[in-house]
Amino acid sequence: MLEMVAKKYGEKNNLSDKGTLAKNLRLMADDLKEKTIIDPKTHEDVMRLISDTRSMVSIENLQRILHSTSQMPSEDDLITMWDCFEPLIVNALRNLQPSSK
């Protein structure tokens, strides 16, 4: 879902594809902050998560889990991941909705 949202958000907002999920998420988070769609604290939290390479909710670890046949996150880990990325995903999806006039 993160990859699809980052791709669609980038396309709609004319952001260049940076080639990796982490870089595209950073670009999306920066754009959302610049447009004041997310506040500076949320942006800081998201940037920390995207840059983190050792936690369970890191992008690197998430991709490792998704492409593994033997690793499976616990329910608590999945809830933690959602809690961490929810503000970014929800606000990006809201931005993708057509404007009502």
C-alpha positions as CSV (number, residue, x, y, z in Angstrom):
1,M,0.0,0.0,0.0
2,L,2.8,2.4,0.8
3,E,4.4,1.9,-2.6
4,M,1.1,2.4,-4.4
5,V,0.2,5.6,-2.5
6,A,3.7,7.0,-3.0
7,K,3.5,6.3,-6.8
8,K,0.1,7.7,-7.3
9,Y,0.8,10.7,-5.1
10,G,4.0,11.4,-7.0
11,E,2.2,11.2,-10.4
12,K,-0.6,13.5,-9.3
13,N,1.7,16.1,-7.8
14,N,4.4,15.9,-10.5
15,L,7.1,14.5,-8.2
16,S,9.9,12.7,-9.9
17,D,10.3,9.0,-9.1
18,K,13.4,8.6,-6.9
19,G,13.7,4.9,-7.6
20,T,13.3,3.5,-4.1
21,L,10.3,3.4,-1.8
22,A,12.1,5.2,1.1
23,K,13.1,8.1,-1.2
24,N,9.7,8.4,-2.7
25,L,8.1,8.4,0.8
26,R,10.5,11.1,1.9
27,L,9.6,13.2,-1.2
28,M,5.8,12.6,-0.5
29,A,6.2,13.5,3.2
30,D,8.2,16.7,2.3
31,D,5.5,17.7,-0.2
32,L,2.7,17.1,2.3
33,K,4.5,19.2,4.9
34,E,5.2,22.0,2.4
35,K,1.5,22.1,1.6
36,T,0.7,22.1,5.3
37,I,-1.3,18.9,4.9
38,I,0.8,17.3,7.7
39,D,2.2,19.2,10.6
40,P,6.0,19.5,11.3
41,K,5.8,17.0,14.2
42,T,4.1,14.3,12.0
43,H,6.6,15.0,9.2
44,E,9.5,14.6,11.7
45,D,8.0,11.3,13.0
46,V,7.5,9.9,9.5
47,M,11.0,11.0,8.4
48,R,12.5,9.3,11.5
49,L,10.6,6.1,10.6
50,I,11.7,6.2,7.0
51,S,15.3,6.7,7.9
52,D,15.3,4.0,10.7
53,T,17.0,0.8,9.5
54,R,16.9,-1.2,12.7
55,S,13.3,-1.1,14.0
56,M,10.5,-3.4,13.1
57,V,8.7,-0.6,11.3
58,S,11.6,0.4,9.1
59,I,10.9,0.5,5.3
60,E,13.9,-1.8,4.9
61,N,12.5,-4.4,7.3
62,L,9.0,-4.1,5.9
63,Q,10.3,-4.9,2.4
64,R,12.3,-7.8,3.8
65,I,9.2,-9.2,5.4
66,L,7.1,-8.8,2.3
67,H,9.6,-10.6,0.1
68,S,10.3,-13.4,2.6
69,T,8.6,-16.8,2.7
70,S,9.6,-17.4,6.3
71,Q,9.2,-14.1,8.1
72,M,5.8,-13.0,9.4
73,P,5.2,-10.0,11.6
74,S,3.1,-10.4,14.7
75,E,-0.3,-8.7,15.0
76,D,1.3,-6.2,17.4
77,D,4.0,-5.4,14.9
78,L,1.4,-4.8,12.1
79,I,-0.6,-2.5,14.4
80,T,2.5,-0.6,15.3
81,M,3.4,-0.2,11.6
82,W,-0.1,1.1,10.8
83,D,0.0,3.5,13.7
84,C,3.3,4.9,12.5
85,F,2.4,5.3,8.8
86,E,-1.3,6.1,9.1
87,P,-0.9,9.9,9.1
88,L,1.2,9.8,6.0
89,I,-1.0,7.3,4.1
90,V,-4.4,8.9,5.1
91,N,-3.3,12.4,4.3
92,A,-1.7,11.4,1.0
93,L,-4.9,9.5,0.0
94,R,-7.1,12.5,0.9
95,N,-4.9,14.6,-1.4
96,L,-5.4,12.1,-4.2
97,Q,-9.2,12.5,-4.0
98,P,-10.8,14.8,-6.7
99,S,-11.6,18.2,-5.4
100,S,-15.3,18.8,-4.8
101,K,-16.5,22.2,-6.1
